Amino acid sequence: MDDDSGTPAPTGTPAPTGLRATALLGRPKLWLIPTVLTGLLAFLLSLLYMGGIVNPNRELHDLPIALVNSDTGRPLTGQQQNLGTQITHSIVTNSGSSAAGWRQLRRAQAQDELDAGKVYGALVIPADFTTSVAALTTTNATARPTITVLTNPGKGSLGSSLASKISSTAAQQASLTIGKQLSAAATKADSTQKLLLADPVRIATQVGHPIGGNSGIGLTAFYYTLLLVLAGFMGGNVISNGVDTGLGYADNEIGPWHTRRPTVPINRTQTLLLKMVMTAGITLLSVSLIMLASVSILGMDATHIPLLWIYSYCAALAVGLGVQAINAAFGGIGQLVSMFVFIVLGLPSSGATVPLQAVPGFYRFLSHFEPMRQLSDGVRAILYFDARGDAGLTRAWTMIGIGTAIGLLFGFAMVQYYDRKGHKRLTPQPA
């Protein structure tokens, strides 16, 4: 038998078998780096992911909700303002809670903001509200006046639910306050009337901006965005590893088979250019397959299909190019860095599942530049809000352009610096 150098081994000498695992387990240095990195990752992931969703109610501040006072009735006897104006003033000036950011709007304005995804819901006081309340004091009163709570499921199930709860609570408090006034004035009312006057307002909940039944109760935008980010992230890493293997700068090991191709002399700048061009080409296929699976096969509700495809391609490509730039700059730890940039920090700050008004300030800060938030706003606008620019699509396009430019500039600046410093990628070819 010959050894690796081609020299015949002495007759009767057994082939070297190497060290056993049990012998290596006693080496502290072998444990150190994997233990520290794994523990640190687990700790950071727990803090970052759970920190954004542990208690949305505690963190909730200034959730945008429209407040519409359409009441045109005359004030009740002895009062200077009608009940709609009184309720509106009481809700807006309530210092006991900062959960809602009330926006006083006309009915048409509120509907426009619901349709643009600018508010999570609306509380609507009807035009005949004061007149209907006054009628309760008559002997023929049988029905309670209605205040309407409008939801916006396109903003996500949790956000719409929080807005609905806040609006319903405000309406219920207004009803009880009005009830005390009416009960005090109606001293001759019978028991049935007193029961009606104690809580005189009915609260009706309606959908203010409907979305399709195959929209995941407002969650398909988030999961579709996640698919685009993962396509860019995983595709970028697969392409990067594949190119390094194909050019002989990394080993290729599949099961028991191990190969190493001859090293191709190419500098870092040209390597990055090759990877980015391949990313642009392969992303065409991955995005098309995402849309085929999501829309054509699974039946996800989607309109503006050509726009959705173009946007999806640009979004996934921006992520893929960013991954290539980070990998080129950071080398072996590039995949870990890009995972934090595009996924670990992106998910809790995306505002796609938990409203940004209901997460700690750290995540709201990240949301100004983290890619997933920018991309999810655009997807949500296309899927739920008729591709309106003011629903987040304009900002999303702008941030995709900025992000792509930053990725290109950062990546090529770093590899050209390495090339000028003479940090070549050539490594000795194994025997």
Secondary structure, 3 states (H helix, E strand, C coil): CECCCCCECCCCCCCCCCCCHHHHCCCHHHHHHHHHHHHHHHHHHHHHHHHCCCCHHHHCCCEEEEEEECCCCCCCCCCCCCHHHHHHHHHHCCCCCCCEEEEECCHHHHHHHHHCCCCCEEEEECCCHHHHHHHCCCCCCCCCCEEEEEECHHHCHHHHHHHHHHHHHHHHHHHHHHHHHHHHHCCCCCHHHHHHHHCCCEEEEEECCCCCCCCHHHCHHHHHHHHHHHHHHHHHHHHHHHHHHHCCCCCEEECCEEECCCCCCCCHHHHHHHHHHHHHHHHHHHHHHHHHHHHHHCCCCCCCHHHHHHHHHHHHHHHHHHHHHHHHHHHHHHHHHHHHHHHHCCCCCCCCCCCHHHCCHHHHHHCCCCHHHHHHHHHHHHHHCCCCHHHCHHHHHHHHHHHHHHHHHHHHHHHHHHHHCCCCCCCCCCC
